[in-house]
Amino acid sequence: MEQAPDDWTDTERGLWEAFRHGEVYDLRARRAGQRTDLVLPAPAGAAVRPDRESHGPDDPFTAEEWGPERTVRAEVVARLLLHGPDPVPGRVTALKLTGARITGDLRLAGGTIGGYVEFQLCRFERKLLISEADAGTLRLVSCTLPRLEASRLATDGDVHLARCGIPGGIRLTDARIGTDLLLNQSAVGPDSFGRAISADGLTVNQDCEAERLDLLGELSLRSARIGGRLSLRGAALRAAPDNPNALNAPRITIGHTLYLSGSDDNTWTGSRTVYGSGYGESGDTLERRATRHTPFRSWGRIRLSDARFDNACLITAAEFHLGPGQELSLNRIQTPELRFTCCTPPTGTVSLNRARIGNLVDSPDAWPTDQHISLTGFSYESLRPAVPFPLERRVAWLESGAEFRPEAYEQLAAALRRDGADEDARTVLLAKQRRRRATLPLPGRIWGHLQDAAVGYGYRPGRAAAWLVLAWALGTVYFQHHPPAALKPDEKVVWNPALYAAGKVLPLIDLGQSGWNPDHAGQWVATALVLTGWVLATTAVAGVTRLLQRG
């Protein structure tokens, strides 16, 4: 039977035997009467605590020294994972280490890591190097380590980095995770480029859970592919001073749902699992928002341009603190549903240029104002407001853009027509003409005001009919006091000023009053009635026709 090397310590020999049996090797202090609620200061240079829970003398985030009885050299761990002994008969080898201080560089890069690997409540004194390695399942829970280098890592199972403190950042560029990636409640600091998590090109076959994640530095997920959902519920993302991005994920593809939303405190407080007791819940009901609720928060630029979400993109109970010139970029995203129901609007610009959405679920107080919305080419099939969204505020939503974009009004009108709200659609199109009028030179603005007052740009046919009736009444009064002479005095013609004026304002209609010859002033009045009739009658007919049409 293969034995542990002679130069290994007793602690390391015990780990050897635990590995062969696939058992947990627990090195935590078990002092009788020891307080377990004591919170000690973190070591210099360590990340912020990932949670408030203390493990007393076994807390890897405190300054308490761990002696040689809890120390395992990194070379011992590497020997077991890369060239470990055979299991005892009837067992499967596994490294399950709890409460250890791991000294030296743990170099597993390019290797094949056999068996299940789990570290809990461990301190790594040097960064962990597992780039381009092949592994099954890797779990680091409630551990502290200076940095994790895992670019092009390939695993058949999960990668858990939950409740960890990693002040120097995580690199997962082009890594391939066989099932789930778990980052819940971890606290991660920036690298030299201001990135806390570099995961460009990452592939996760199932879910990526990063709830209550606390980052100082950029979360970079450019061109990442996640088969299930990406959950950032209750996360706090802070851009580093030398990098303006909080979340940089253009061209990301998510097979289910993106959650930039709040998290219920009662699903995490006291939970002994890395998933929390409310795993799978949205944390977005009004009852939950009222009490024990932590929103998603970000300080810095958010880039989700060209992203695809196959089920939904949920931006709810979120706070976006954007600096000058920064924006929440949702340009060209594609998703069956976009939910945008923030309690407070982002402090910068929200850009949805050329995004394609199925259902738009939003609320009026979620959107910024003061020309901080960009909707160029934004298309959606239907509007499903989460709370009442008055039409005047919906029009103001369109007019919050920095520039006049007529297609935004056409898009809103088309969505309202699909829901049967034809009158609201006409109101939106009228608002489009009024907004367009402000961009015209002075003569165009004057003519536009006349069109608006007279016929509402053709979207108020009732107003055109009213002006038509007024023109007929004025013509009737004039010709009642100024009756014209007959064209042929020898013919007997009955004079009727009302029918005569009506024959002028209603084109192509002969009411039997054509045998009269008005004087010079009367000719001008008759001409004005004819021109007014042509303009107003055709406008009224066009408006009625539009009213009867659907879609």
RODO-2510 file (C-alpha; in nm, 4 decimals, decimal comma):
residues 551
     n   res          X          Y          Z
     1     m     0,0000     0,0000     0,0000
     2     e     0,1368     0,3408    -0,0976
     3     q     0,2342     0,5550     0,2012
     4     a     0,2618     0,9290     0,2509
     5     p     0,6149     1,0667     0,2014
     6     d     0,8347     1,0634     0,5103
     7     d     0,8949     1,4391     0,5062
     8     w     0,5224     1,5187     0,5448
     9     t     0,3881     1,6421     0,8784
    10     d     0,1378     1,4489     1,0824
    11     t    -0,1338     1,6890     0,9669
    12     e    -0,0442     1,6242     0,6024
    13     r    -0,0335     1,2471     0,6602
    14     g    -0,3830     1,2695     0,8007
    15     l    -0,4944     1,4510     0,4851
    16     w    -0,3385     1,1688     0,2775
    17     e    -0,5513     0,9085     0,4544
    18     a    -0,8667     1,1208     0,4387
    19     f    -0,8111     1,1630     0,0644
    20     r    -0,7851     0,7847     0,0121
    21     h    -1,1088     0,7338     0,2081
    22     g    -1,2909     1,0273     0,0425
    23     e    -1,3651     1,1730     0,3859
    24     v    -1,3770     1,5281     0,5216
    25     y    -1,0496     1,6315     0,6885
    26     d    -1,1518     1,8934     0,9457
    27     l    -0,8743     2,0951     1,1116
    28     r    -1,0933     2,3471     1,2896
    29     a    -1,0166     2,4338     1,6493
    30     r    -1,2518     2,2605     1,8924
    31     r    -1,1760     2,4459     2,2145
    32     a    -1,4170     2,3897     2,4987
    33     g    -1,5831     2,7108     2,6064
    34     q    -1,4373     2,9063     2,3125
    35     r    -1,6591     3,1934     2,2015
    36     t    -1,7827     3,1448     1,8440
    37     d    -1,9416     3,4872     1,8036
    38     l    -1,6199     3,6859     1,8314
    39     v    -1,5520     3,9124     1,5316
    40     l    -1,1831     3,9981     1,4910
    41     p    -1,0291     4,2455     1,2445
    42     a    -0,9418     4,1139     0,9000
    43     p    -0,5765     4,0664     0,8036
    44     a    -0,4100     4,3536     0,6203
    45     g    -0,4891     4,3468     0,2485
    46     a    -0,7779     4,1015     0,2825
    47     a    -1,1066     4,1480     0,0988
    48     v    -1,4130     4,2773     0,2749
    49     r    -1,5932     4,0041     0,4615
    50     p    -1,8307     3,8204     0,2280
    51     d    -2,0911     3,7901     0,5052
    52     r    -2,1510     3,8989     0,8629
    53     e    -2,1342     3,5521     1,0080
    54     s    -1,8329     3,4785     1,2276
    55     h    -1,6816     3,1373     1,2925
    56     g    -1,4837     3,2429     1,5966
    57     p    -1,1304     3,0990     1,5986
    58     d    -1,2115     2,9110     1,2765
    59     d    -1,2940     3,2262     1,0821
    60     p    -1,0480     3,2563     0,7904
    61     f    -1,1212     3,6304     0,7622
    62     t    -0,9912     3,7241     1,1082
    63     a    -0,6380     3,8005     1,2220
    64     e    -0,6087     3,5058     1,4598
    65     e    -0,3013     3,2946     1,3898
    66     w    -0,3384     2,9298     1,2925
    67     g    -0,0532     2,7095     1,4044
    68     p     0,1288     2,4211     1,2363
    69     e    -0,1420     2,1758     1,3445
    70     r    -0,3706     2,3522     1,0937
    71     t    -0,1116     2,4089     0,8206
    72     v    -0,0909     2,2161     0,4935
    73     r     0,1661     2,2965     0,2283
    74     a     0,0397     2,3740    -0,1226
    75     e     0,2740     2,1118    -0,2700
    76     v     0,0974     1,8439    -0,0633
    77     v    -0,2414     1,9486    -0,1985
    78     a    -0,1000     1,9515    -0,5544
    79     r     0,0478     1,6019    -0,5085
    80     l    -0,2877     1,4650    -0,3946
    81     l    -0,4892     1,6306    -0,6712
    82     l    -0,2518     1,5607    -0,9601
    83     h    -0,0825     1,2347    -0,8600
    84     g    -0,2749     1,1115    -0,5606
    85     p    -0,2779     0,7588    -0,4161
    86     d    -0,5340     0,4975    -0,5076
    87     p    -0,8492     0,4838    -0,2934
    88     v    -0,9001     0,2197    -0,0309
    89     p    -1,1195    -0,0643    -0,1609
    90     g    -1,4812     0,0382    -0,1841
    91     r    -1,4090     0,4147    -0,1663
    92     v    -1,3596     0,7033    -0,4094
    93     t    -1,0801     0,9518    -0,3578
    94     a    -1,1795     1,3091    -0,2757
    95     l    -1,0093     1,6112    -0,1232
    96     k    -1,2414     1,7594     0,1401
    97     l    -1,0407     1,9988     0,3538
    98     t    -1,1890     2,2240     0,6221
    99     g    -1,0271     2,4886     0,8413
   100     a    -0,6742     2,4683     0,6990
   101     r    -0,4037     2,7244     0,6312
   102     i    -0,2500     2,6441     0,2923
   103     t     0,0989     2,7843     0,2472
   104     g     0,2985     2,8314    -0,0704
   105     d     0,1898     2,8468    -0,4346
   106     l    -0,0825     2,5972    -0,5246
   107     r     0,0041     2,5304    -0,8878
   108     l    -0,2460     2,3121    -1,0714
   109     a    -0,2311     2,4910    -1,4078
   110     g    -0,2482     2,2580    -1,7057
   111     g    -0,3049     1,9515    -1,4901
   112     t    -0,5811     1,6950    -1,4653
   113     i    -0,7437     1,7143    -1,1241
   114     g    -0,8901     1,3818    -1,0271
   115     g    -1,1798     1,3415    -0,7884
   116     y    -1,4029     1,5784    -0,6013
   117     v    -1,2377     1,8894    -0,4506
   118     e    -1,3813     2,0922    -0,1649
   119     f    -1,2215     2,3571     0,0574
   120     q    -1,4222     2,5103     0,3414
   121     l    -1,3127     2,7808     0,5861
   122     c    -0,9579     2,7661     0,4487
   123     r    -0,6901     3,0330     0,4180
   124     f    -0,4745     3,0361     0,1060
   125     e    -0,1629     3,2424     0,1597
   126     r    -0,0810     3,2596    -0,2126
   127     k    -0,2954     3,2821    -0,5236
   128     l    -0,4505     2,9659    -0,6646
   129     l    -0,3334     2,8733    -1,0168
   130     i    -0,5638     2,6346    -1,2068
   131     s    -0,5544     2,7807    -1,5582
   132     e    -0,6042     2,5305    -1,8425
   133     a    -0,6691     2,2505    -1,5924
   134     d    -0,9282     1,9726    -1,6297
   135     a    -1,1393     1,8913    -1,3250
   136     g    -1,4634     1,7390    -1,2071
   137     t    -1,6216     1,9568    -0,9355
   138     l    -1,4392     2,2360    -0,7507
   139     r    -1,5838     2,3934    -0,4371
   140     l    -1,4310     2,6756    -0,2349
   141     v    -1,6748     2,7879     0,0342
   142     s    -1,6053     3,0559     0,2966
   143     c    -1,2370     3,0672     0,2016
   144     t    -0,9964     3,3551     0,1656
   145     l    -0,7304     3,3631    -0,1067
   146     p    -0,5345     3,6500    -0,2641
   147     r    -0,6345     3,5710    -0,6245
   148     l    -0,7752     3,2940    -0,8417
   149     e    -0,6259     3,2297    -1,1869
   150     a    -0,8537     2,9908    -1,3764
   151     s    -0,8533     3,0965    -1,7413
   152     r    -0,9492     2,8144    -1,9807
   153     l    -1,0362     2,5890    -1,6874
   154     a    -1,2596     2,2992    -1,7963
   155     t    -1,4817     2,1131    -1,5486
   156     d    -1,7395     1,8392    -1,5812
   157     g    -1,9275     1,9554    -1,2721
   158     d    -1,9813     2,2695    -1,0633
   159     v    -1,7439     2,5456    -0,9667
   160     h    -1,8400     2,6971    -0,6306
   161     l    -1,6727     3,0151    -0,5066
   162     a    -1,9379     3,1061    -0,2504
   163     r    -1,8852     3,3286     0,0528
   164     c    -1,5192     3,3719    -0,0360
   165     g    -1,2956     3,6772     0,0032
   166     i    -1,0647     3,7287    -0,2964
   167     p    -0,9038     4,0751    -0,2831
   168     g    -0,6933     4,0320    -0,5985
   169     g    -0,9747     3,9255    -0,8301
   170     i    -1,0837     3,6181    -1,0247
   171     r    -0,9871     3,5273    -1,3785
   172     l    -1,2166     3,2833    -1,5605
   173     t    -1,1481     3,3903    -1,9188
   174     d    -1,2658     3,1234    -2,1690
   175     a    -1,3362     2,8781    -1,8869
   176     r    -1,5890     2,5979    -1,9513
   177     i    -1,8064     2,4986    -1,6568
   178     g    -1,9903     2,1678    -1,6998
   179     t    -2,2904     2,2523    -1,4784
   180     d    -2,3243     2,5519    -1,2393
   181     l    -2,1006     2,8437    -1,1429
   182     l    -2,1750     2,9722    -0,7924
   183     l    -2,0443     3,3053    -0,6577
   184     n    -2,3094     3,3836    -0,3976
   185     q    -2,2104     3,6218    -0,1160
   186     s    -1,8450     3,6442    -0,2185
   187     a    -1,6431     3,9663    -0,1887
   188     v    -1,3926     4,0265    -0,4691
   189     g    -1,1451     4,3097    -0,5239
   190     p    -0,9811     4,4428    -0,8412
   191     d    -0,6725     4,3331    -1,0306
   192     s    -0,4213     4,5780    -1,1775
   193     f    -0,6659     4,6593    -1,4622
   194     g    -0,9572     4,7412    -1,2317
   195     r    -1,1372     4,4111    -1,3000
   196     a    -1,2745     4,2087    -1,0124
   197     i    -1,3959     3,9150    -1,2234
   198     s    -1,2573     3,8660    -1,5741
   199     a    -1,4744     3,6039    -1,7424
   200     d    -1,4781     3,6991    -2,1105
   201     g    -1,5734     3,4013    -2,3253
   202     l    -1,6933     3,2040    -2,0216
   203     t    -1,9231     2,9077    -2,0922
   204     v    -2,1551     2,7778    -1,8191
   205     n    -2,3791     2,4918    -1,9251
   206     q    -2,6421     2,5584    -1,6594
   207     d    -2,6876     2,8446    -1,4088
   208     c    -2,4547     3,1184    -1,2918
   209     e    -2,5598     3,2303    -0,9430
   210     a    -2,3965     3,5485    -0,8101
   211     e    -2,6484     3,6671    -0,5533
   212     r    -2,5313     3,9085    -0,2832
   213     l    -2,1992     3,9316    -0,4690
   214     d    -1,9893     4,2263    -0,3503
   215     l    -1,7408     4,3545    -0,6097
   216     l    -1,4929     4,6385    -0,6193
   217     g    -1,3952     4,6403    -0,9847
   218     e    -1,5434     4,5408    -1,3184
   219     l    -1,7482     4,2261    -1,3721
   220     s    -1,6466     4,1396    -1,7290
   221     l    -1,8560     3,8817    -1,9167
   222     r    -1,7975     3,9756    -2,2785
   223     s    -1,9264     3,7102    -2,5217
   224     a    -2,0035     3,4746    -2,2329
   225     r    -2,2570     3,1946    -2,2831
   226     i    -2,4752     3,0776    -1,9946
   227     g    -2,7140     2,7932    -2,0613
   228     g    -2,9525     2,8694    -1,7741
   229     r    -2,9879     3,1918    -1,5826
   230     l    -2,7543     3,4615    -1,4571
   231     s    -2,8705     3,5860    -1,1185
   232     l    -2,7221     3,9005    -0,9639
   233     r    -2,9998     3,9491    -0,7089
   234     g    -2,8933     4,1753    -0,4263
   235     a    -2,5427     4,2172    -0,5699
   236     a    -2,3336     4,5326    -0,5234
   237     l    -2,1028     4,6190    -0,8158
   238     r    -1,8631     4,9102    -0,7703
   239     a    -1,6387     5,0321    -1,0487
   240     a    -1,2716     5,0684    -0,9600
   241     p    -1,1211     5,4203    -0,9738
   242     d    -0,9232     5,3426    -1,2921
   243     n    -1,1997     5,1494    -1,4710
   244     p    -1,5460     5,3056    -1,5289
   245     n    -1,7292     4,9738    -1,5884
   246     a    -1,9317     4,8043    -1,3166
   247     l    -2,0770     4,5355    -1,5473
   248     n    -1,9284     4,4845    -1,8921
   249     a    -2,1187     4,2084    -2,0723
   250     p    -2,1721     4,2920    -2,4418
   251     r    -2,2721     3,9978    -2,6640
   252     i    -2,3552     3,7785    -2,3659
   253     t    -2,5999     3,4955    -2,4368
   254     i    -2,8238     3,3687    -2,1556
   255     g    -3,0403     3,0638    -2,2192
   256     h    -3,3033     3,1606    -1,9637
   257     t    -3,3195     3,4831    -1,7564
   258     l    -3,0963     3,7667    -1,6411
   259     y    -3,1806     3,8930    -1,2921
   260     l    -3,0626     4,2441    -1,2033
   261     s    -3,3020     4,2615    -0,9130
   262     g    -3,3418     4,2730    -0,5387
   263     s    -3,2992     3,9932    -0,2896
   264     d    -3,5055     3,9124     0,0184
   265     d    -3,2997     3,9340     0,3341
   266     n    -3,5011     3,6629     0,5062
   267     t    -3,3933     3,4099     0,2437
   268     w    -3,0280     3,4592     0,3408
   269     t    -3,0164     3,5580     0,7076
   270     g    -2,9238     3,2526     0,9073
   271     s    -2,9059     3,0316     0,6013
   272     r    -2,6427     2,7594     0,6311
   273     t    -2,6274     2,6922     0,2573
   274     v    -2,4512     2,8775    -0,0190
   275     y    -2,7831     2,9104    -0,1996
   276     g    -2,9848     3,0742     0,0765
   277     s    -3,3168     2,9399     0,1938
   278     g    -3,5054     3,1143    -0,0870
   279     y    -3,3123     2,9725    -0,3799
   280     g    -3,5094     3,0157    -0,7010
   281     e    -3,7382     3,2968    -0,5844
   282     s    -3,7444     3,6342    -0,7541
   283     g    -3,7597     3,8610    -0,4500
   284     d    -3,9638     4,1208    -0,6391
   285     t    -4,3126     4,1261    -0,4862
   286     l    -4,4381     4,4464    -0,3283
   287     e    -4,4712     4,2769     0,0097
   288     r    -4,1083     4,1697     0,0044
   289     r    -3,9865     4,5089    -0,1099
   290     a    -4,1497     4,6717     0,1921
   291     t    -3,9406     4,4799     0,4474
   292     r    -3,6088     4,2971     0,4668
   293     h    -3,5010     4,3688     0,1136
   294     t    -3,1619     4,4371    -0,0465
   295     p    -3,1735     4,5865    -0,3979
   296     f    -2,9275     4,5237    -0,6753
   297     r    -2,6872     4,8191    -0,6755
   298     s    -2,4214     4,9355    -0,9168
   299     w    -2,1839     5,2304    -0,9266
   300     g    -2,0430     5,2692    -1,2766
   301     r    -2,1257     5,1938    -1,6387
   302     i    -2,3444     4,8944    -1,7319
   303     r    -2,2916     4,7452    -2,0794
   304     l    -2,5282     4,4751    -2,2060
   305     s    -2,5204     4,5715    -2,5745
   306     d    -2,5975     4,2982    -2,8301
   307     a    -2,6966     4,0586    -2,5503
   308     r    -2,9549     3,7847    -2,5941
   309     f    -3,1836     3,6565    -2,3197
   310     d    -3,3945     3,3632    -2,4342
   311     n    -3,6572     3,3976    -2,1592
   312     a    -3,6427     3,7443    -2,0003
   313     c    -3,4289     4,0308    -1,8770
   314     l    -3,5564     4,1380    -1,5352
   315     i    -3,4347     4,4747    -1,4051
   316     t    -3,6388     4,5188    -1,0888
   317     a    -3,5703     4,6698    -0,7458
   318     a    -3,2363     4,7913    -0,8798
   319     e    -3,0323     5,1069    -0,8269
   320     f    -2,8013     5,2378    -1,0995
   321     h    -2,5659     5,5117    -0,9846
   322     l    -2,4213     5,6409    -1,3100
   323     g    -2,1651     5,9167    -1,3331
   324     p    -2,1428     6,1951    -1,5934
   325     g    -2,1436     6,0501    -1,9431
   326     q    -2,2166     5,6967    -1,8198
   327     e    -2,5151     5,4927    -1,9295
   328     l    -2,7057     5,1728    -1,8803
   329     s    -2,6599     5,0308    -2,2290
   330     l    -2,9216     4,7840    -2,3528
   331     n    -2,8546     4,8575    -2,7179
   332     r    -2,9600     4,5851    -2,9637
   333     i    -3,0576     4,3345    -2,6953
   334     q    -3,3067     4,0621    -2,7871
   335     t    -3,5466     3,9050    -2,5393
   336     p    -3,9112     3,7923    -2,5219
   337     e    -3,9617     4,0130    -2,2141
   338     l    -3,7906     4,3143    -2,0623
   339     r    -3,9046     4,4057    -1,7130
   340     f    -3,7888     4,7521    -1,6071
   341     t    -3,9490     4,8402    -1,2732
   342     c    -3,6803     5,0110    -1,0668
   343     c    -3,7991     5,1920    -0,7560
   344     t    -3,5767     5,4899    -0,8427
   345     p    -3,4679     5,5881    -1,1941
   346     p    -3,1030     5,5549    -1,3000
   347     t    -2,9009     5,8707    -1,2543
   348     g    -2,7639     5,8573    -1,6106
   349     t    -2,8826     5,7578    -1,9560
   350     v    -3,0766     5,4411    -2,0379
   351     s    -3,0072     5,3420    -2,3975
   352     l    -3,2309     5,0943    -2,5847
   353     n    -3,1247     5,1753    -2,9391
   354     r    -3,2376     4,9035    -3,1838
   355     a    -3,3324     4,6646    -2,9061
   356     r    -3,5995     4,4065    -2,9952
   357     i    -3,8420     4,3124    -2,7199
   358     g    -4,1561     4,1023    -2,6965
   359     n    -4,3337     4,2278    -2,3833
   360     l    -4,2211     4,5530    -2,2248
   361     v    -4,3163     4,5460    -1,8566
   362     d    -4,2327     4,8774    -1,6926
   363     s    -4,3461     5,1485    -1,4539
   364     p    -4,3485     5,5265    -1,5041
   365     d    -4,1177     5,6040    -1,2108
   366     a    -3,8471     5,3634    -1,3298
   367     w    -3,7328     5,5718    -1,6277
   368     p    -3,4996     5,8729    -1,6109
   369     t    -3,6081     6,2135    -1,7376
   370     d    -3,4304     6,5240    -1,8687
   371     q    -3,3458     6,3695    -2,2066
   372     h    -3,1754     6,0641    -2,0557
   373     i    -3,3520     5,7954    -2,2610
   374     s    -3,2388     5,6844    -2,6063
   375     l    -3,4963     5,4836    -2,8069
   376     t    -3,3681     5,4975    -3,1651
   377     g    -3,5012     5,1916    -3,3475
   378     f    -3,6364     5,0384    -3,0253
   379     s    -3,9116     4,7871    -3,1105
   380     y    -4,1511     4,5911    -2,8890
   381     e    -4,4631     4,3873    -2,9511
   382     s    -4,6779     4,4854    -2,6538
   383     l    -4,6866     4,7053    -2,3460
   384     r    -4,7670     4,5413    -2,0136
   385     p    -4,7112     4,8064    -1,7449
   386     a    -4,6592     4,6678    -1,3945
   387     v    -4,8544     4,9645    -1,2501
   388     p    -5,0863     5,2160    -1,4211
   389     f    -4,8917     5,4117    -1,6806
   390     p    -5,0964     5,7185    -1,7939
   391     l    -5,0760     5,8042    -2,1622
   392     e    -4,9387     6,1525    -2,0975
   393     r    -4,6492     5,9995    -1,9045
   394     r    -4,5948     5,7445    -2,1797
   395     v    -4,5663     6,0304    -2,4303
   396     a    -4,3290     6,2095    -2,1921
   397     w    -4,1260     5,8852    -2,1856
   398     l    -4,0816     5,9151    -2,5629
   399     e    -3,9978     6,2823    -2,5381
   400     s    -3,7220     6,2172    -2,2832
   401     g    -3,4891     6,1374    -2,5711
   402     a    -3,2174     6,3847    -2,6578
   403     e    -3,3292     6,3936    -3,0239
   404     f    -3,6596     6,3697    -3,2076
   405     r    -3,7060     6,0148    -3,3387
   406     p    -4,0367     5,9728    -3,5264
   407     e    -4,0069     5,5920    -3,5311
   408     a    -4,0374     5,5832    -3,1517
   409     y    -4,3836     5,7409    -3,1777
   410     e    -4,4827     5,5088    -3,4609
   411     q    -4,3706     5,2082    -3,2543
   412     l    -4,5760     5,3161    -2,9532
   413     a    -4,8809     5,3882    -3,1677
   414     a    -4,8544     5,0451    -3,3328
   415     a    -4,8349     4,8729    -2,9928
   416     l    -5,1408     5,0647    -2,8703
   417     r    -5,3356     4,9705    -3,1831
   418     r    -5,2533     4,6028    -3,1300
   419     d    -5,4125     4,6384    -2,7877
   420     g    -5,7192     4,8063    -2,9374
   421     a    -5,6402     5,1558    -2,8015
   422     d    -5,6924     5,3440    -3,1297
   423     e    -5,7727     5,6763    -2,9675
   424     d    -5,4521     5,6601    -2,7609
   425     a    -5,2593     5,5724    -3,0767
   426     r    -5,3898     5,8851    -3,2493
   427     t    -5,2922     6,0934    -2,9474
   428     v    -4,9381     5,9591    -2,9745
   429     l    -4,9187     6,0373    -3,3458
   430     l    -5,0469     6,3886    -3,2778
   431     a    -4,7712     6,4265    -3,0176
   432     k    -4,5236     6,3150    -3,2848
   433     q    -4,6327     6,5971    -3,5171
   434     r    -4,6084     6,8511    -3,2366
   435     r    -4,2577     6,7317    -3,1434
   436     r    -4,1587     6,7425    -3,5110
   437     r    -4,2923     7,0987    -3,5364
   438     a    -4,0343     7,2157    -3,2821
   439     t    -3,7554     7,1059    -3,5201
   440     l    -3,8849     7,3083    -3,8186
   441     p    -3,7866     7,6633    -3,9244
   442     l    -4,0205     7,9504    -3,8370
   443     p    -4,2534     7,9274    -4,1445
   444     g    -4,2957     7,5548    -4,0861
   445     r    -4,3720     7,6092    -3,7194
   446     i    -4,6358     7,8710    -3,8022
   447     w    -4,8025     7,6432    -4,0568
   448     g    -4,7834     7,3587    -3,8073
   449     h    -4,9625     7,5618    -3,5422
   450     l    -5,2386     7,6409    -3,7930
   451     q    -5,2762     7,2719    -3,8810
   452     d    -5,2823     7,1783    -3,5154
   453     a    -5,5431     7,4372    -3,4251
   454     a    -5,7603     7,3641    -3,7273
   455     v    -5,7617     6,9851    -3,7588
   456     g    -5,5131     6,8454    -3,5100
   457     y    -5,2852     6,7405    -3,7967
   458     g    -5,5711     6,5239    -3,9231
   459     y    -5,5884     6,3158    -3,6035
   460     r    -5,8831     6,5151    -3,4693
   461     p    -6,1529     6,4746    -3,7402
   462     g    -6,4178     6,6038    -3,5040
   463     r    -6,2346     6,9347    -3,4868
   464     a    -6,2342     6,9569    -3,8690
   465     a    -6,6083     6,8926    -3,8756
   466     a    -6,6610     7,1643    -3,6139
   467     w    -6,4665     7,4168    -3,8209
   468     l    -6,6714     7,3108    -4,1256
   469     v    -6,9972     7,3788    -3,9413
   470     l    -6,8617     7,7151    -3,8246
   471     a    -6,7684     7,8122    -4,1828
   472     w    -7,1185     7,7140    -4,3015
   473     a    -7,2830     7,9168    -4,0226
   474     l    -7,0738     8,2259    -4,0972
   475     g    -7,1477     8,1937    -4,4691
   476     t    -7,5178     8,1580    -4,3954
   477     v    -7,5226     8,4731    -4,1824
   478     y    -7,3294     8,6731    -4,4426
   479     f    -7,5468     8,5766    -4,7373
   480     q    -7,8641     8,6187    -4,5342
   481     h    -7,7750     8,9867    -4,5010
   482     h    -7,6184     9,0139    -4,8471
   483     p    -7,8367     8,8121    -5,0844
   484     p    -7,6936     8,7896    -5,4372
   485     a    -7,8836     8,8708    -5,7552
   486     a    -8,0194     8,5932    -5,9770
   487     l    -7,8099     8,4943    -6,2776
   488     k    -8,1254     8,4879    -6,4962
   489     p    -8,3872     8,7385    -6,3729
   490     d    -8,6557     8,5815    -6,5898
   491     e    -8,6233     8,2469    -6,4013
   492     k    -8,8067     8,1907    -6,0770
   493     v    -8,5473     8,0795    -5,8162
   494     v    -8,6183     8,0467    -5,4429
   495     w    -8,3365     8,1981    -5,2348
   496     n    -8,2057     7,9990    -4,9336
   497     p    -7,8869     8,1369    -4,7738
   498     a    -7,8282     7,8215    -4,5628
   499     l    -7,8405     7,5891    -4,8651
   500     y    -7,6306     7,8337    -5,0703
   501     a    -7,3538     7,8414    -4,8024
   502     a    -7,3750     7,4630    -4,7625
   503     g    -7,3317     7,4183    -5,1370
   504     k    -7,0060     7,6139    -5,1154
   505     v    -6,8491     7,4372    -4,8147
   506     l    -6,9510     7,0865    -4,9270
   507     p    -6,7592     7,0070    -5,2476
   508     l    -6,9164     6,8094    -5,5314
   509     i    -7,2682     6,8562    -5,3898
   510     d    -7,5386     7,0550    -5,5789
   511     l    -7,8133     7,1787    -5,3475
   512     g    -8,0023     7,3700    -5,6164
   513     q    -7,8611     7,7135    -5,5291
   514     s    -7,6235     7,7606    -5,8232
   515     g    -7,8365     8,0233    -5,9994
   516     w    -7,7125     8,3221    -5,8011
   517     n    -7,4519     8,5861    -5,8843
   518     p    -7,2939     8,7375    -5,5690
   519     d    -7,1360     9,0811    -5,5786
   520     h    -6,7615     9,1479    -5,5549
   521     a    -6,7370     9,0953    -5,1769
   522     g    -6,9721     8,8000    -5,1954
   523     q    -6,7476     8,6334    -5,4544
   524     w    -6,4535     8,6488    -5,2130
   525     v    -6,6680     8,5055    -4,9337
   526     a    -6,7918     8,2255    -5,1622
   527     t    -6,4331     8,1462    -5,2714
   528     a    -6,3199     8,1314    -4,9082
   529     l    -6,6060     7,8927    -4,8299
   530     v    -6,5153     7,6672    -5,1224
   531     l    -6,1454     7,6482    -5,0254
   532     t    -6,2312     7,5949    -4,6605
   533     g    -6,4770     7,3254    -4,7548
   534     w    -6,2268     7,1347    -4,9676
   535     v    -5,9585     7,1417    -4,7004
   536     l    -6,1798     7,0655    -4,4039
   537     a    -6,4088     6,8147    -4,5718
   538     t    -6,1245     6,6041    -4,7061
   539     t    -5,9539     6,6178    -4,3660
   540     a    -6,2716     6,5093    -4,1888
   541     v    -6,3311     6,2234    -4,4342
   542     a    -5,9700     6,1041    -4,3983
   543     g    -5,9985     6,1167    -4,0204
   544     v    -6,3236     5,9189    -4,0170
   545     t    -6,1719     5,6614    -4,2523
   546     r    -5,8702     5,6256    -4,0212
   547     l    -6,1059     5,5914    -3,7245
   548     l    -6,2860     5,3001    -3,8884
   549     q    -5,9681     5,1185    -3,9798
   550     r    -5,7976     4,8790    -3,7365
   551     g    -5,4199     4,8444    -3,7124
***
